[in-house]
Structures are given as structure tokens and as C-alpha cells.
Amino acid sequence: MFLGVNTLSLDTKGRLAIPVKYRKELGADGSSLVVTVNPRDRCLWLYPEREWLPVVQKVSRLSSFKPEHKNLQRLLIGYAEEVQLDGQGRILLSKSLRDYAGMSKQVALVGQGFKFEIWDADAWFKGQEEWLEAFRNPESGLSEELANLAL
């Protein structure tokens, strides 16, 4: 399970060194990873291949005659790139993916259970303040699921 927030640096080629504690589960054994765009936020999603396969199957099966389905397929599958950890535990984030997420040198690797989000660090910290404020605001209108969630 992927947990926590790690602030990391991209090198000049766009490579991201994955923290050692996640490498084994992410594919240090040679298995593939998939990086794609988050269609709602300007960040990237990083999936181990075993977690990506059910996602791509579900999205692929949506009717392409509905515009919202086709748009999701175009973004999520269209931007998806298979990557592998190199010998130093790095993955290469392509220029198109970095551009989509507006990434500079500093990024935030954010655990989301079975995948990671990869954010430009400034965007992550700005978003974090907005999200916290939304939870503090009693008028934010929590969904029924959140209102009933016992943590």
C-alpha cells in the first residue's frame, strides 16, 4: 500500500527517483509501471501494472458513443505510458506528461493506496491549502458517504 507525501526532484532528463521503501512493490523485479494523467486534476497517476490492468479494462469497455466516456478514454488511456524502474530506481516522465501536469523541478509523490499521484510541488501545496479550507467550511456540503464515514 502506498502512503505518505514525498517531495522529490526531477533530474534534467525528467527522471524521478522513487523512494527505496516503494521500489519493491513498484516493480524493482522488472515488472512494468504505468504513468497517465489524472483527468480531473493537473497531476499524474502512477500505477503498478497489476493495478492498472483492471482500470484500463473498465475504461476501455465504456461506450465510445458517449462523449464523456470517449473523453475519459482519450485522456486516461491516450496519455498512458509504460515505464520501468531503471537500475537506480528512477522512472522517466515524458515531456508530454510533465507538461500536462505543469511540472517543474520539484514534485510531490503522494500515496493513494494502490497508486501514486505525482504533482508539481507548488501545485500540491497550493491545492492542499484549498482542500483543507473546504473541509473546514461547514457549508462545503460533504457527500453522504463522507458525512457517514467513521475514521
C-alpha positions in Angstrom: 0.0 0.0 0.0 1.3 3.4 -0.9 1.1 6.1 1.8 2.6 9.4 2.5 3.8 12.5 0.7 7.4 12.7 -0.5 8.9 15.9 -2.0 11.4 14.9 -4.7 13.4 16.4 -7.5 13.3 15.6 -11.2 16.6 15.4 -12.9 17.4 17.3 -16.1 16.1 14.4 -18.3 12.8 14.2 -16.4 13.7 11.2 -14.3 12.2 10.7 -10.9 14.0 8.7 -8.2 11.4 6.6 -6.4 12.0 6.3 -2.6 13.6 3.0 -1.7 10.7 1.9 0.5 8.3 1.8 -2.5 10.6 0.3 -5.1 10.0 -3.4 -4.5 6.2 -3.1 -4.7 6.5 -0.8 -7.7 8.4 -3.1 -9.9 12.1 -3.5 -8.9 11.6 -7.1 -10.0 11.3 -5.8 -13.6 7.5 -5.6 -13.8 6.1 -2.6 -15.6 4.5 0.6 -14.2 2.0 2.8 -16.0 2.0 6.6 -15.8 -1.0 8.5 -17.0 -2.9 11.8 -16.5 -5.5 12.4 -13.8 -8.4 13.7 -16.0 -9.7 15.9 -13.1 -6.6 17.4 -11.7 -3.4 18.6 -13.3 -1.3 15.7 -11.9 -0.2 12.3 -12.9 -1.2 8.8 -11.7 1.5 6.1 -11.3 0.1 2.5 -11.2 1.8 -0.8 -10.8 0.8 -2.8 -13.8 -1.3 -5.2 -11.8 -3.4 -2.3 -10.5 -3.6 -0.6 -13.9 -5.0 -3.6 -15.8 -8.4 -3.6 -14.2 -8.7 0.2 -14.6 -7.9 0.2 -18.3 -10.2 -2.8 -18.9 -13.1 -0.9 -17.2 -12.5 2.3 -19.1 -12.0 0.5 -22.4 -15.4 -1.2 -22.1 -17.2 2.1 -21.7 -19.3 3.1 -24.8 -17.3 5.3 -27.0 -20.6 6.8 -28.3 -21.0 8.8 -25.1 -18.8 11.9 -25.3 -17.8 11.8 -21.6 -16.7 8.2 -22.0 -14.7 8.9 -25.1 -13.1 11.9 -23.4 -12.0 9.8 -20.4 -10.7 7.1 -22.7 -8.7 9.7 -24.8 -7.1 11.2 -21.7 -6.6 8.2 -19.4 -5.6 5.7 -22.0 -4.2 8.0 -24.6 -1.7 9.6 -22.3 -0.8 6.2 -20.6 2.9 5.3 -20.8 4.5 2.1 -19.7 7.7 2.7 -17.7 10.1 0.6 -15.7 12.4 1.4 -12.8 16.0 1.7 -14.0 19.0 0.3 -12.1 19.0 3.4 -9.8 15.3 3.2 -9.0 14.2 6.0 -11.3 11.3 6.3 -13.8 11.3 8.6 -16.8 8.4 11.0 -17.0 8.0 12.1 -20.6 7.8 15.7 -21.6 4.2 15.4 -22.6 3.2 14.1 -19.2 5.4 16.7 -17.4 3.8 19.4 -19.5 0.3 18.2 -18.8 0.9 18.4 -15.0 2.8 21.6 -15.2 5.8 20.1 -13.5 8.9 22.0 -12.6 12.0 20.5 -10.9 10.3 19.8 -7.5 7.4 17.3 -7.4 5.3 15.7 -4.7 4.8 11.9 -4.8 1.5 11.3 -3.0 0.4 7.8 -1.9 -3.2 7.0 -2.7 -3.4 3.4 -1.5 -2.9 1.3 -4.7 -1.4 4.1 -6.9 0.5 7.3 -6.5 -0.3 10.9 -7.6 2.6 12.9 -8.9 2.1 16.7 -8.6 4.2 19.7 -9.3 5.3 20.5 -5.7 3.9 24.1 -5.8 0.6 22.9 -7.2 0.4 20.2 -4.5 1.0 22.7 -1.6 -1.4 25.2 -3.1 -4.1 22.5 -3.5 -3.5 21.2 0.0 -4.5 24.6 1.4 -7.6 24.8 -0.7 -8.7 21.2 0.2 -8.1 21.8 3.9 -10.2 25.0 3.8 -13.0 23.2 2.0 -13.2 20.6 4.8 -13.1 23.3 7.5 -16.0 25.1 5.9 -19.3 23.7 7.2 -21.0 25.0 4.1 -18.8 22.7 1.9 -21.6 20.2 1.5 -20.0 16.9 2.3 -21.4 14.0 0.3 -23.5 11.5 2.3 -20.6 9.0 2.0 -18.2 11.4 3.6 -20.7 12.6 6.2 -21.2 9.0 7.4 -17.5 7.9 7.2 -16.1 6.9 10.5 -12.4 7.2 10.6 
